[in-house]
C-alpha cells in the first residue's frame, strides 16, 4: 500500500481522484501491494459498479469472515454513487473484521455532503488515497513529467522533455506508459530527443500499442475495448493499416527464423524493447497462424471497400476478435465462440 505497507493493516482503502488513468494506476498499485501483504494465493474478490447490486455483494463479501480464517481482499471499482454512498459510509464506520475493502472512484464536479461523509468515515477507520492527475498548465506539466521520469530512473534532456509535453499533454496514462517504455528501451539513464521520438508519436500511438498488445495476448475483450478507443482518434482505414503493419512485422520476423531478439532488431530495424516483444510472440506462434492472420486481413480489406455491405467499424471488430484468436493463441476459442477454421 502507498503509505501503509509496513504498518497495521487498515480495513478500508478509498482511492479517488479526477483523472481516471491516475485512479486506475493507483488502484492497481494498492491491489498489488495488498495481495503481497496478505499473501492471498486465491487472489482478490472483485466487483464493479455502479449498480447497487454489485455494491451490496461487495459489502456482504467484506463483512463475511474467510472460510478458513485469515484475511480477504474485496475490491469495488466505480461503485461510489449517490445511491450507494449511505451503505458504503455505514460500512466504513463499522468495517468487517479480517477483510480489506479497496474502493475506487473517479470524481466529477463538486463533492456532495454524502460523499464527504464517506471520506470522513474512511479517514477515521482506514486510508484515503487522493490521486492527482497531470496538471494542465505547461510549466506544471513539465515538472510533473520530469518528476515522473526521475522516479523511473531517467533524466530527460530539455528538448526531450519539451517534446513529451507537446505530444502527450496531460494524458496521465500515456505519460506512464511512455516512461515505462523509455525505461525498458534506453540502455542509459540519459534520454535525448532521438530516443524519445523513436518511441513516441503521441497518445494515439499509445493506443496502438494497447491494441496490438491485447491482440498478441489473446484478449478479445481488451482488444475490442482498445479498438473502440483508437477509432475515436483514427479513421477505420488508418486502423486497418495499423493491423496490416503489425501482422507484416510478425511475418517478416518469423520468416527470418530468429534465434534471439537481436536477430529481430537487425531484421526489422527496431529498438531492443519492441524487438523483445516481437521475438516472444514469434517464438510462441506457429507460422501457419500468421498465414491465417494475413488471409483475414485480405478478406477484411475487401469488406472495408464495400463487398460485405457491413459498417466499417463492425468489420474491424470482427477482424480484431479473429486476429486475437489467431495470434493470441487457442485458449480463447471456446470462450469467444469463434471457430478455429472461420
N, C-alpha and C positions, 0 to 999 in steps of 0.2 A: 504494500500500500504506500501511497505517496509519502505520508508523514508518520505512518504507524507500523511499519513492517516489523520493527523490533520492540514495539510496545504492546500493551494489553490489547487483546482483540476487541474491536468495537462491534456492536450488534447491527448498526445501520450506517451505511455509507451512501451519500447522495451526491452524484456527480452532475453538475449543472453548468450551463453557460449559454451564450447566444450563438456560438459558432458550432454547427453540427459536427464538422470534421474534428474539431478540437475535443468536443464531448465524446465522440466515438473513440478517439485515440486514448483519452484519459480513462474511459471505462475499460478498454482493453488492457491497459496497464494495471489498473486496480484488480481486474479479474485474474490476470497472470500472477500478480503478487499474492493474492488471496489463495489461489489454488496451490501455490508452493508453500505458503504459510500453514494452510490447513491440511496439507498432504492428502488431498482428495483424489483417490485413484479413479473414482467413478465420475469425477468432474462436477460441474455445477448444474443446478436445476434452473432452466432459463425460460423466461416468459416475455412476451412483447405485447404492449398496449396498442391502442388506447382504450379498448373495450373494457368495461368494468369486470367482466367475467375473468379476463386474464389477470387483472389486479387481485381479484378475490382468490384465485388459485395460487398466486404467488404468495399472498399473505398467509393463506392456510398452510402452504408448504413451509414457510419460515416459522410458523407457530407450532409445527408438529415436530417432536423430537425425532432424531435419526433412529432408524430401526435397530441398529447395532451399536448405538451410542456414538460418541464423538460429535464433531461439528458438521454442519452442512452449509453450503453456499447457494443462496437463491438470488437470481438476477432478474430484475424487471426493467426492460427498456421501454421508454416512451409511454409509461403508464401513468404519468402525473397529469391529471386533467381536473377541471373544477369538480367533476362528479366523483373522482376517486380521492381527492385531497382529504376529506374527513376521515376515511378509513386509513389512509397512509399516515396521517398525523396521529391518530389514535394508536396505531402500531408503534410508531416512533417513540411515543411517550411510554409505552409498556411493551418493549420488544420481547420476542420469544427467547428462551434460553437455548444455547448450543447452536445458534444459527447466525449467519451474517446475511442481511438483506442489502443487496447492492442495487441502487436505483440510478437511472439516468434520465435527464430531461433537458430538451433544448428550449430555452426561454424565447419568447417573442412578446414584445410590448412590456407594459409595466407589470410589476408583481402585484397580485391581489392580496387581500387580507388573509385569505385561506392559505395561499402559497407561503406567505411569511410565517404563518403559524406552523407549517410543516418544517421550514428551515430552522425555526426556533427550537422545535422538538428534536430535530436531528442534531443540532449543535449540543443540546443538553445530554443526549444519550449516545450519540455516535460521532460521525465526522462528515462535515460538509466540504465538498471539493468543488470550488468555484473556478471554472476554467476560462481563461481569457483567450480569444482568438487573435489572429494577426491584426494589428492596427491598420486603419485606412490611410492615415497621413503618411506621405512618402518618407519623411525623416524618421518617424517612429517605426515604419515598416523596415527600413534599412537596419535599424538597431535590432529589431526582432529577428530578422534573418541572420544577422551577424552572430547574435547570441545562440540561436538555434544551431548554426553551423559549428560554433565553438563547442557546443555540447556533443556534437558528432566527432570532435577532434579535428575539425577542418579550419583552415584560415583562408578566407576568400580574398582575392585581390580586389582593389577598388572597382575595376571595370567588371569583374565577375559578379560582384555584389550588385552593382547598378543594373546589370543585365537581368539578374534574377528578380529584382524589384520590378522592373519594367514588364517582364514576361509573366510572372506568377501572380503579382498583385497580392491581395490579402487572402488568397485561397490556401487556408491552413493545411488541408490535406495534400495539395500539390507540393507545397513547400516541404512538408515532412517526407514525402516520397522521393522528391528530387535530392534532398540532402542525404537520405539513406543510400540512394543510388550513387551519388558522388563519393560517399564514404567507401562503398564497396569497389568502385571503379578506379579511384585515384590512388596510385601507389604511394604518394606522399601526402602530408597534411596541407601542403600549399596547393591551392586551387586557382588556376588562372582562367582567363576568359575562354581560351580554346577548349579547355577541359569541360567548361560549363556548356558551351554552345554545341558540343558533340552529343551531349545528353539531353539538353533541354530545348524544346520547341514550344513551350508554353503549356497551359493547363490542358488543352486538347490532347497533347502528346501523352500526358499522364493518363488520360482516359483511354488512349490507345493501348498503353501498356497494361492497364487494368483489364481491358477486353481480351487481349491476346494471352495474358497470364491465366485468365479464367478458362479460356478455350483449352490451353495446354494442360491445365489442371483437371479438365473434365467436368468443370462446374457449370452445368447448363443454366441453372437459375442465376448464378453470378454473371455468366457471360451475357445473358439476356438483359440483366439489370444494367451492366456497363454499356451494352449496345444502346439501350434507351438513352443513357446519359450522353453518349457520344453523338447520337443523332440530333441532340439539341444544339450541337456546335458544328456539325459537318453534314453535307449533303449525302444522300444514300449512295451515290456513285463514288464519293470520296471514301466512304466506309468500305465499299466493295474493294477499292484499291488497297486499303489497309490490309484487308483479309488476303487478297491476292499476294501482296508483298510478303506477308507473314508466311504463307504456305510455300511460296517460291524460295524463301530463305531457308526453310527447313529442308526442302527438296535439294537445293544446292549443297547444303551442308552434308546431307545423308549420302549424296552421290559421291562425295569425296572420301567416304568411309573414314572419318576422323578417328584418331586414337586418343585425342585429348582436346581440351578446349582451345589449346594453342593452334591446333590444326584448323579449327573453325575460325579463329581470329584471322589467320592467314587467308583462308579460302573466301571469307566474306568481307574482309577488310573492316572488321568491327572491333570494339574495345573488349577488354577481358570480362567485364561484368555481363553484358548481353551474350558474349560467346559461351560463357559457362551455362547460361540458361538454355541456349540452343543445343549445346552438346548434350546436356542432360536429357532433353526431350528426344533428340535423335537416337540416343542410346536406348531409350525405353520403348521406341516405336518401330514396328515392322515397316519396311519401305512400302509394302502394299497399302498400308493405311494412308500414307502420303499420296500415293497414286489415286486412291479413292477420294481423298480430300480435294485433289486437283480436279477430278471429274465433277464433284459437287460445285466447284467454283465455275466450271464451264457451263453447267446447266443453269446455275443462278444468273450468270451473265446474260444468257438468252432470255430468261424470265424477266430480268430487270429491263430489258429492252422491248417488252410488250408481249412476249409469246404466251405467257400464262394468263394475263389479264388481272393478276393479283396486284395489290398495292405493294410498292417497293419496300416499305417497312416490314410488311408481312413476309416477303421473300427473304429479306435479310434475317429476320427472326428464325425462320426455318433453317436457313443456311448456317447460322451461328450455332443453333442447337445440334445440327448434324455434325458440324466440324468439332464441337466439343466431345461428341462420341467418337468420331474417327481419330482425332488427335489426342484426346484426353484419356482414351482407354475404354475398355468394355464394361467397367464397373457400373456405369450409369445406364446401360441399355434397357434393362427391365424397368428401372425407376422412371426413365424418360418415355417408355413406351415406343421407342424407335427401333425398327428392325435393323439388324446388322447388315442386311442386304439392301436397305432402302437408299 
